[in-house]
Amino acid sequence: MEHIQLAVNVLDAKSLVASVGAIGILAIIFAETGLLVGFFFPGDSMLILAGVAASSAAPAVLGDGAQMNIGMLLVGAPLCAIAGAQLGHLLGRKVGPKMFDKPNSKIFRPEYVEKAEEYFEKFGPAKAVVLARFIPIVRTFLNPVAGTLQMPAKTFLLWNVVGGVLWTESMLLIGYFTGDQLAPVIDKYLLPAMALIILISISPIIVEVIRERKKKKAGEGAVETEAQTAESVAGGRHRKH
């Protein structure tokens, strides 16, 4: 008797992509960015594998009949990501304080919210909304945090669109072109390639963090220099008297 797999591992991107198809992937993208219980979905790797599933490597990776339409993914994924984030922002505006004021909650853990607030304060509203797309968990919780902090809806929508398009299209196209290039040996190099791709995808965050640290150090150095100058001037005046 043919074995039928009924269970789907929601933490395994390959299992998700093979089991739910294109419509399921779009629904998961919406859930991960809009429904706070969707923070555990492997969004980055899932999008990359969805791109691979739309390439010529689909049969080798996911089996026969798993081929997806890249056009549908490129249109549907950003729309679902944007719509999901807008829902998260709306939830934050309406019920944010009540929702996050639960220290013993297993889902809305304070550390998740604190992490989102940290990025919000460190990078500013616009950069935070865009950059958070590339950071698991943060991309889920930053949207309602933005709403809770009363980030204007029009401003949020603008940067939500920018971030949603950049995130989904880059992940999908990287997977699609990687799949085509590595089709003959995709099974051997898929995992290392995905690890490298995800590292590249978060490189803007790393660059931004390094840049902020340099600015902070430069600011501290300038303050120290000003303090030393003030002390020297004051010392000179004191000696004159």
C-alpha positions in Angstrom: 0.0 0.0 0.0 1.3 3.4 -0.9 2.4 5.4 2.1 0.5 8.7 2.6 2.1 11.4 4.7 -0.5 13.1 6.7 1.7 15.1 9.1 3.4 18.3 8.1 6.3 19.7 10.1 5.5 23.4 10.2 9.1 24.2 11.3 10.6 22.4 8.2 10.5 24.6 5.2 10.9 21.7 2.8 8.0 19.8 4.4 5.8 22.9 4.2 6.5 23.8 0.6 6.0 20.1 -0.5 2.8 19.8 1.4 0.9 23.0 1.2 1.6 24.2 -2.4 1.6 27.8 -3.6 -1.7 28.8 -2.0 -0.6 27.4 1.3 2.7 29.3 1.1 0.9 32.6 0.5 -1.4 31.9 3.5 1.6 31.2 5.7 3.3 34.4 4.6 0.1 36.3 5.6 0.0 34.4 8.9 3.7 35.0 9.8 3.4 38.7 9.2 -0.1 39.4 10.4 -1.3 36.7 12.9 1.0 36.8 15.9 0.7 33.0 16.4 2.6 32.6 13.0 6.0 33.8 14.3 7.3 30.2 14.3 7.0 29.7 10.5 10.4 29.5 8.6 9.6 32.4 6.3 13.0 33.0 4.7 13.9 29.4 3.9 10.3 28.7 2.9 10.3 31.6 0.3 13.7 30.4 -1.0 12.4 26.9 -1.4 9.3 28.2 -3.1 11.5 29.9 -5.6 13.4 26.6 -6.1 10.0 24.9 -6.5 9.2 27.3 -9.4 12.5 26.5 -11.1 13.7 23.6 -13.2 15.0 21.9 -10.0 11.6 21.4 -8.6 11.2 17.7 -9.4 14.7 16.9 -7.9 14.0 18.8 -4.7 10.3 18.2 -4.0 9.3 15.4 -6.4 7.1 15.2 -9.4 4.0 17.5 -9.5 5.5 20.1 -7.2 6.2 22.6 -9.9 5.0 26.1 -8.9 4.2 29.2 -11.0 6.9 31.9 -10.4 4.6 34.6 -11.6 1.9 33.7 -9.1 4.4 33.7 -6.3 6.0 37.0 -7.3 2.6 38.7 -7.3 0.9 36.9 -4.4 3.8 36.8 -1.8 4.3 40.5 -1.5 0.6 41.2 -1.4 0.1 38.7 1.4 3.2 40.0 3.3 1.9 43.6 3.0 -1.7 42.7 4.0 -0.5 40.6 6.9 1.7 43.4 8.3 -1.1 45.9 7.9 -3.3 43.6 10.0 -0.6 43.4 12.6 -0.3 47.2 12.7 -4.1 47.5 13.1 -4.1 45.0 15.9 -1.4 46.9 17.7 -3.3 50.2 17.4 -6.6 48.6 18.6 -5.6 46.2 21.3 -1.8 46.4 21.5 -1.3 47.4 25.2 -3.9 44.8 26.4 -2.4 42.1 24.2 1.2 42.6 25.3 0.5 43.2 29.0 0.7 39.4 29.7 4.0 38.6 31.4 3.1 34.9 31.7 1.9 34.5 28.1 3.6 31.6 26.2 3.0 33.2 22.8 3.3 37.0 23.4 6.5 36.7 25.4 7.9 40.0 26.7 11.4 39.3 25.1 9.8 39.2 21.6 8.2 42.5 22.1 11.3 44.0 23.7 13.3 42.8 20.7 10.9 44.5 18.3 11.0 47.7 20.3 14.8 47.6 20.4 14.9 47.6 16.6 12.2 50.3 16.4 14.2 52.6 18.7 17.6 51.8 17.2 16.9 52.3 13.5 13.8 54.6 13.6 10.4 53.7 12.3 11.1 53.6 8.6 14.3 51.5 8.6 12.9 49.2 11.4 9.8 48.3 9.4 11.9 47.5 6.3 14.8 45.7 8.0 12.6 43.7 10.3 11.3 41.8 7.3 14.6 39.9 7.2 14.7 39.0 10.9 12.6 36.0 12.1 10.2 36.7 15.0 11.0 40.4 14.8 9.1 40.7 11.5 6.0 39.3 13.2 6.1 41.4 16.4 7.4 44.7 15.1 4.2 45.4 13.1 1.8 45.4 16.2 4.5 47.2 18.2 4.5 49.9 15.5 0.7 50.1 15.9 1.0 50.2 19.7 3.5 53.0 19.5 1.0 54.9 17.2 3.2 54.9 14.1 1.0 56.8 11.5 -0.9 54.3 9.3 0.2 56.1 6.0 3.8 56.1 7.0 3.7 52.4 8.1 1.9 51.5 4.8 4.7 53.1 2.7 7.6 51.3 4.4 5.5 48.2 4.8 5.2 48.0 1.0 8.9 48.7 0.5 9.9 46.0 3.0 7.3 43.5 1.9 8.4 43.7 -1.7 12.1 43.6 -1.0 11.8 40.6 1.3 9.5 38.4 -0.7 10.9 39.1 -4.2 14.6 38.8 -3.1 14.0 35.4 -1.4 11.9 34.0 -4.2 14.2 35.2 -7.0 17.3 33.9 -5.2 15.7 30.5 -4.8 14.4 30.5 -8.4 17.8 31.4 -10.1 19.7 29.2 -7.7 17.5 26.3 -8.5 18.0 26.8 -12.2 21.8 27.0 -11.9 22.1 24.1 -9.5 19.4 21.8 -10.9 21.8 18.9 -11.8 23.3 18.8 -8.2 20.6 20.6 -6.2 20.3 17.8 -3.6 24.0 18.0 -2.7 24.2 21.7 -2.4 20.8 22.8 -1.4 21.4 23.2 2.4 24.7 25.0 2.1 23.3 27.2 -0.6 20.3 28.1 1.6 22.5 28.9 4.6 24.7 31.2 2.5 21.6 32.8 0.9 20.0 33.5 4.3 23.3 35.0 5.5 23.5 37.3 2.5 19.8 38.3 3.0 20.5 39.5 6.6 23.7 41.2 5.6 21.9 44.6 5.4 21.0 44.2 9.1 24.6 43.4 10.0 25.9 46.4 8.0 23.3 48.7 9.7 24.3 47.4 13.2 28.0 48.0 12.5 27.3 51.5 11.1 25.2 52.4 14.2 27.9 51.2 16.5 30.5 53.3 14.6 28.2 56.4 14.9 27.8 55.8 18.6 31.5 55.5 19.2 32.2 58.5 17.1 29.6 60.4 19.1 31.1 59.3 22.3 34.5 60.3 21.1 33.2 63.8 20.1 31.6 64.2 23.6 34.9 63.2 25.3 36.9 65.6 23.1 34.5 68.5 23.9 34.7 67.7 27.6 38.5 67.7 27.5 38.5 71.0 25.6 36.1 72.5 28.1 38.3 71.3 31.0 41.4 72.7 29.3 39.7 76.1 28.8 38.5 76.1 32.4 41.9 75.2 33.7 43.5 78.0 31.7 41.1 80.5 33.0 41.6 79.3 36.6 45.4 79.7 36.2 45.1 83.2 34.9 43.1 84.2 38.0 
